[in-house]
Every structure is written in C-alpha cells, then in structure tokens.
Amino acid sequence: MNSKPLDILYVGTLPPHPGGSAISAAQLLGAFSNRGHKVRALSPITKTQSAEGDSFATQQQGISVKRFTVPSAYTTAYRPADAGYCRTESESIGRLLPAMVTEQRPDILLIGRESFAWHVPDIAESQSLPCVLRAAGATTAGIIEGTYPLSLAERLIEQCCRTNLVITPSEYLARELRRLGVSRIKVILNAVDLNAFRPAPKDPQLLANLGIDERDTVIAYVGNLNDRKRPVDIVRSSVQVLARCPDVVYVIVGEGTLLEETVRASRALRVDDRFRYVGWQSYEHIPKYINLADIVLLPSTGEGLARVYLETQACGRVLIASDIAPAREVVEPGETGLLFPVGDVDGLAQRCIEAALDPGLCAHIGRAALERVQRNDICAATTDYLDALEALVQ
C-alpha cells in the first residue's frame, strides 16, 4: 500500500527478554522503522537486566523504548504468570500506556504476545484506537494443550476477540484459535533474517573453546530448558546415540527451570563428558552455534512455529523435531528435516543415529531445507504486517 508513514505503538516483550516473542518483535519493529514508520514501544524488563545495561533500548536508532520493571522474566507463557507479576504488569501498563497515547497519539496499537491481551484491548477501546495482537504461540498452545487453566483461558480468548485482528505465525495456531471462537485472524508465517542465518563453516575458535574436535559430530539444542521443551529427553536419548556414534558431542544453548535436572541426568547416565552447557547467548551469536552443529534438536510437546526450526533450515543444518502440527508445516520427513513421536526417546535416538551415520542424507536435507525456508524471509513478513496494519488504519 502507498500511504503516509504509520505511528505504531507496541506493547510486549523485547530483548533482553529471552523468549522468541521478544526476538520476533525486535526484528519486526526494526524493519518497520527501516521502512520509515515511527515506532514506539512499552516493554518489561527485570531489575537485574536493567542494571546490566539496557543495550537494546540504547542502541536502537529508530525505536523509542519505554520500560517498566517486572519481578522476573516471564518465559513460561504457556502457563499464567504468578499473581505478583500480573499485578505489576497490569498496573504499569495501565499507568504508562494511556500517558504515551496522550503524549503522541499513535495510529495503531500492536500487542506482542497473547498475555498482554489481558491489559491492552481495554485501553485501545477507551482511546478509540485500532489494536492488533500478534499471537506468538506459547500461550495459545498452552490453552490448546490444557496447561493454561480453563477459566482463565476462556477469559483470555474473550480479550483476544476484542482486538481488531489477531496475527498468527502458523496455520496450526490460526485453525485452533478459530475453533476457540476467534474470527478475525490473519496468518503471517514466522520469519527469519536470511542475512544473519545462512550456511557457514564451523567456527574453529568456538570448537576449541568448547573442547570439540573438528571431526566430531555436533548435535545442538537452542532454547529454553523447561518441561514443554523436554531437554531431559535429549540426555536420555544420548546413551543410545553415543553407543553407536561415540564421536558425537552435544551443545546445549539456553537456561531454564530444567537446567539442573538436565545436567544431573547427564551425570547420572555418565554421558556428561559429551555435553557442553553454554547458557544463554546473545541472539547475534546464535547463528554461529547453529552453524557449529551438524544436527539441531527440538523435542517439544508443543510450539507455535518455533524460530529455531527456521534458523536451522536457513543454516542448511538437519532439524530433528517432535512430530507436532507446527513442525509438519516446515518439515517434510527425509527432505527438509526429520520427525519423531513426541516423548519417544528411542525414536529421537534413532533419528539422531540415522543422521549422524549418513552424511549424504544430511547434505540432501540441508540443501532442501535451505530452499524451503526462503518463503520465511523477514522482508516478506514485514510487508505482510505493514499491509495488515495500514488496512486497519485506513
């Protein structure tokens, strides 16, 4: 569409929040700004993160970021946050967002994930502003899977219905939200920056720092370590994998509630010498970790449309994912990745062994995956988002 630049006011997570919704929002907002639109943001941050320096806010050229302090980084969005967190978030948004609207009236409000729909639609209605929700996925998946309490889920869906449009990153989420009663939905597939994520050789310095031989096969996991992601399954499956492929090394990138349990499991099963736990890494460093890997695992019970699916494919690496609906949107088994039944440790091990022992299969999957992921380029997603926002404003 050809129209004047939009004034977009975003409410949601942004870095240094460690969730996928924050990363996706940062990419989109940056792309909006680069195309000449005015972008402001209201976003949570913890005291610890703020004390370490809010590099995202200070380094942004085209995004004006206002922060409010929350007790912790709320990453388990597939379950409700605790009462203290919710109260702090509600009070902060209720106080700051109307003031930002009064200071300079935006054209549209953009909500970064479902949990913020508790607060923003009321303010949008009171200010007669159009409001769009990006349903990032975790909360909706929690509602579908039953980890989100039914009474709260019904109320949250009612709040989602009060927005002018819900944008989902996958066809699966759109189908489920329609089933739950949300009618105004548009699918804009999750996107990846194909300039940042692209095939590259393994970083020799990173291999040396992690004590990995260049001849070893590297299997990586990148993400939160929580029960929904099932990281302990990776450790349990490694016993079979290492029995067949002793040159495999596992690199675990991330932190979370199951980190200690995952480490304990690797020690108890006596495979800890083949595991490297590197903690959270800045998003700018994630491409080199994915390119360090030959295989990337994601054994989740549920996803929206995981960013790591796309990032792995964009780097031409082999993705092995649990066989869930979002994964089937991007993985054709044996062509653009490999799938195994959710929670099947033996199945996960067999897929890893299959890939580790067959370099030809890995090369084939890498090429096909790289070709498939081109449709998820951030440039196309940005255009689709702006078309949707401009249509509502007009």
C-alpha positions in Angstrom: 0.0 0.0 0.0 1.1 3.6 -0.7 0.3 5.7 2.3 1.8 8.0 4.9 4.2 6.5 7.5 2.4 4.8 10.4 2.9 5.7 14.1 3.0 2.3 15.7 2.9 1.9 19.5 4.0 -1.6 20.5 3.3 -3.3 23.9 5.1 -6.5 24.6 8.4 -8.2 25.2 11.7 -7.1 23.7 15.4 -8.1 24.3 16.9 -8.7 26.7 13.8 -10.8 27.5 15.0 -14.4 26.5 11.9 -15.5 24.7 11.1 -15.9 21.0 8.3 -13.3 21.1 10.9 -10.7 22.1 13.3 -11.6 19.2 10.5 -11.7 16.6 9.2 -8.3 17.8 12.6 -6.7 17.7 13.1 -7.8 14.1 9.7 -6.6 13.0 9.9 -3.3 14.8 13.4 -2.7 13.4 12.1 -3.5 9.9 9.1 -1.1 10.3 11.5 1.7 11.4 13.8 1.0 8.5 10.9 1.5 6.1 10.2 4.9 7.5 7.5 4.2 10.1 7.5 5.8 13.6 7.9 3.1 16.2 7.5 3.4 20.0 7.5 0.5 22.5 6.4 -0.2 26.1 8.2 -3.3 27.3 9.0 -5.1 30.6 12.5 -5.5 32.0 13.8 -7.0 35.2 15.9 -5.1 37.7 18.9 -7.3 37.0 18.6 -6.8 33.2 18.2 -3.1 33.7 21.3 -3.0 36.0 23.3 -4.8 33.4 22.5 -2.1 30.8 19.5 -2.0 28.5 21.6 -2.3 25.3 18.6 -2.9 23.1 16.9 0.4 24.1 20.1 2.4 23.9 21.3 1.0 20.6 18.1 1.4 18.7 18.2 4.2 16.2 14.5 4.2 15.1 12.7 2.7 18.1 11.8 4.7 21.2 11.6 2.2 24.1 9.9 2.9 27.5 10.5 0.2 30.1 8.6 -0.9 33.2 10.2 -3.2 35.8 8.8 -6.7 36.5 9.9 -9.2 39.2 11.3 -11.8 36.7 11.4 -12.7 33.0 8.1 -14.4 32.3 9.2 -17.1 29.8 6.7 -19.9 30.6 3.8 -18.1 28.8 2.1 -21.5 28.2 1.1 -21.1 31.9 -0.2 -17.9 33.6 2.3 -15.7 35.4 2.1 -15.6 39.2 -0.2 -13.0 40.8 2.6 -10.6 41.7 3.9 -10.5 38.2 0.4 -10.0 36.7 -0.4 -7.2 39.2 2.9 -5.3 38.4 2.4 -5.7 34.7 -1.3 -4.6 34.8 -0.6 -1.5 37.0 2.4 -0.5 34.8 0.6 -0.8 31.5 -2.5 0.9 32.9 -0.4 3.9 34.0 2.1 4.2 31.2 0.2 3.3 28.1 -2.5 5.9 28.3 0.1 8.5 29.0 2.1 7.5 25.9 -1.1 7.7 23.8 -1.9 11.2 25.2 1.7 12.4 24.7 1.5 11.4 21.0 -1.5 9.6 19.6 -0.4 6.6 17.5 -2.2 5.2 14.5 -2.4 1.7 15.9 -1.5 -0.4 18.9 0.4 -3.7 18.3 0.4 -6.3 21.1 3.5 -8.6 21.1 2.0 -11.8 22.6 -1.2 -13.2 24.0 -0.5 -12.5 27.7 -0.6 -8.7 27.0 -4.2 -9.0 25.7 -5.2 -9.0 29.4 -4.5 -5.3 29.5 -4.2 -3.6 26.1 -7.7 -4.0 24.4 -9.4 -2.1 27.2 -7.1 0.9 26.7 -7.4 0.6 22.9 -11.2 0.8 23.2 -11.1 3.7 25.7 -8.8 5.6 23.3 -10.7 4.6 20.1 -7.6 3.1 18.6 -7.3 0.0 16.4 -5.5 -2.8 18.1 -3.7 -5.8 16.6 -2.5 -8.9 18.5 0.5 -11.0 17.4 -0.3 -14.4 18.9 3.3 -15.5 19.4 2.2 -19.1 20.1 3.2 -20.3 23.6 0.0 -19.1 25.4 -2.3 -20.3 22.7 -0.5 -23.6 22.6 -0.9 -23.8 26.4 -4.6 -23.2 26.1 -4.8 -25.9 23.4 -2.8 -28.4 25.5 -4.6 -27.6 28.7 -1.6 -26.2 30.7 -3.5 -22.9 30.9 -6.4 -23.1 33.4 -9.7 -23.3 31.6 -11.4 -20.4 33.4 -8.5 -18.1 32.6 -8.2 -19.4 29.1 -11.9 -18.6 28.3 -11.4 -15.0 29.6 -8.2 -14.5 27.7 -9.8 -15.7 24.5 -12.6 -13.1 25.1 -9.9 -10.5 25.4 -8.3 -11.6 22.1 -11.7 -11.3 20.4 -11.8 -7.6 21.4 -8.8 -6.8 19.2 -9.4 -5.8 15.6 -7.1 -8.5 14.2 -5.1 -11.5 15.5 -2.0 -12.4 13.5 -0.6 -15.9 14.0 2.8 -17.3 12.9 1.4 -20.6 11.7 -1.7 -22.2 10.1 -2.0 -24.5 13.1 -2.5 -21.7 15.6 -5.0 -20.0 13.2 -7.0 -23.2 13.0 -7.1 -23.6 16.8 -7.9 -20.0 17.5 -10.8 -20.2 15.1 -12.0 -23.3 16.8 -11.8 -21.4 20.1 -14.0 -18.6 18.7 -11.6 -16.0 17.4 -12.8 -15.0 14.0 -10.6 -12.0 12.8 -7.3 -13.9 12.1 -4.6 -13.5 9.5 -1.6 -15.9 9.1 1.8 -14.3 8.6 4.4 -17.0 8.9 7.2 -16.7 11.5 10.2 -15.2 9.8 13.9 -15.5 9.8 16.6 -13.0 8.8 18.3 -14.8 5.9 21.3 -12.5 6.0 22.1 -13.3 9.6 21.2 -17.0 9.4 22.9 -18.7 6.4 25.2 -21.6 5.9 28.8 -21.1 7.3 31.7 -23.2 8.2 32.1 -24.3 11.9 33.9 -21.7 13.9 37.3 -23.2 14.7 37.8 -20.9 17.7 34.4 -21.9 19.1 35.2 -25.6 18.6 38.5 -25.1 20.5 36.8 -23.1 23.3 34.3 -25.9 23.8 36.9 -28.7 23.6 35.3 -30.2 20.5 37.4 -31.9 17.8 36.7 -30.7 14.3 36.0 -34.4 13.3 33.3 -34.7 16.0 29.6 -34.7 15.0 27.9 -31.9 16.9 24.2 -32.1 18.0 22.8 -28.9 19.4 19.8 -27.7 21.3 18.9 -24.0 21.3 16.1 -22.7 23.6 14.5 -22.6 27.0 15.1 -25.6 29.2 11.6 -26.2 30.6 9.2 -29.1 30.7 7.5 -28.2 27.5 10.8 -28.4 25.6 11.7 -31.8 27.1 15.5 -31.3 27.2 16.0 -34.3 29.5 14.8 -36.5 26.6 18.0 -35.3 24.7 20.2 -36.6 27.6 18.3 -39.9 27.8 18.5 -40.5 24.1 22.2 -39.7 24.0 23.0 -43.1 25.7 21.9 -45.0 22.6 23.4 -42.4 20.2 26.8 -42.5 21.8 26.8 -46.3 21.8 26.6 -46.2 18.0 28.3 -42.8 17.4 31.0 -42.2 20.0 32.2 -39.1 18.2 29.0 -37.1 18.9 29.2 -34.0 21.2 26.0 -32.3 22.4 26.0 -28.5 22.8 23.1 -27.1 24.9 22.4 -23.4 24.4 20.0 -22.0 26.9 18.8 -21.9 30.5 15.6 -22.5 32.4 13.9 -24.4 35.1 15.1 -27.8 33.9 18.8 -26.9 33.5 19.9 -28.5 36.8 17.8 -31.6 36.1 19.3 -31.9 32.7 22.9 -31.6 34.0 22.1 -34.1 36.7 20.7 -36.6 34.2 23.8 -36.4 32.0 26.0 -37.1 35.1 23.8 -39.9 36.3 23.9 -41.6 32.9 27.6 -41.0 32.7 27.5 -39.0 29.4 28.3 -35.6 30.9 31.8 -35.6 29.2 30.0 -35.5 25.8 27.8 -32.5 26.8 28.7 -28.8 26.7 26.3 -26.4 28.5 26.9 -22.8 27.3 24.0 -21.0 28.9 22.1 -18.1 27.3 23.9 -16.5 24.4 23.2 -13.1 22.8 20.9 -13.6 19.8 23.6 -12.2 17.5 25.8 -15.2 18.4 23.1 -17.9 17.7 24.0 -18.3 14.0 27.5 -19.4 14.8 26.1 -22.0 17.3 23.7 -23.4 14.8 26.4 -23.5 12.2 28.6 -25.3 14.7 26.1 -28.1 14.7 25.5 -30.9 12.2 22.1 -31.6 13.8 19.7 -29.4 15.8 17.1 -31.0 18.1 13.8 -29.6 19.3 11.8 -32.4 21.1 9.0 -30.1 22.3 5.5 -31.2 23.2 4.1 -28.0 21.6 5.1 -24.9 19.7 3.6 -22.0 17.8 6.1 -22.1 14.9 9.5 -22.3 16.6 12.1 -19.9 15.4 14.8 -22.5 15.7 13.0 -24.6 13.0 13.6 -21.8 10.5 17.0 -20.8 11.8 18.3 -24.3 11.5 16.9 -24.7 8.0 18.4 -21.3 7.0 21.8 -22.5 8.0 21.4 -25.7 6.0 21.6 -27.9 9.0 19.5 -31.0 9.8 16.5 -30.3 12.0 15.1 -33.2 14.1 11.9 -32.2 15.7 9.0 -33.8 17.6 6.1 -34.7 15.3 3.7 -31.9 16.1 1.5 -29.9 13.8 3.7 -26.8 13.6 6.8 -28.9 12.8 4.8 -30.6 10.0 4.3 -27.1 8.4 8.1 -26.8 7.8 9.4 -30.4 7.8 8.8 -33.0 5.1 10.4 -36.0 6.7 13.6 -37.1 4.9 13.6 -34.0 2.8 13.6 -30.8 4.9 14.2 -32.4 8.3 13.4 -35.5 10.4 10.5 -36.1 12.8 9.9 -38.5 15.7 6.9 -39.1 18.0 6.6 -36.7 20.9 8.2 -38.1 24.1 9.7 -41.1 22.3 13.3 -41.2 23.5 14.1 -44.3 21.4 12.6 -42.6 18.3 14.7 -39.5 19.0 17.8 -41.6 19.4 17.2 -43.4 16.1 16.7 -40.2 14.2 20.0 -38.8 15.6 21.8 -42.0 14.7 20.3 -42.1 11.2 21.6 -38.5 10.6 24.9 -38.9 12.2 25.8 -42.0 10.2 24.6 -40.7 6.8 26.5 -37.6 5.6 24.7 -37.8 2.3 21.3 -37.6 4.0 22.4 -34.6 6.0 23.7 -32.8 2.8 20.4 -33.6 1.0 18.3 -32.3 3.9 20.4 -29.2 4.3 20.0 -28.2 0.6 16.3 -28.9 0.6 15.7 -27.1 3.9 17.6 -24.0 2.7 15.5 -23.8 -0.4 12.2 -24.3 1.6 13.0 -21.6 4.2 13.3 -18.8 1.6 9.5 -18.3 1.9 10.0 -17.3 5.6 12.2 -14.3 4.8 11.8 -11.4 7.2 11.4 -9.0 4.3 8.2 -10.7 3.1 6.8 -10.9 6.6 7.4 -7.2 7.2 5.5 -6.3 4.0 2.6 -8.5 5.1 2.5 -6.9 8.6 2.5 -3.4 7.2 -0.2 -4.2 4.7 -2.4 -5.5 7.5 -1.7 -2.5 9.8 -2.3 0.0 7.1 -5.6 -1.6 6.1 -6.9 -1.3 9.6 -5.7 2.3 10.0 -7.3 3.3 6.7 
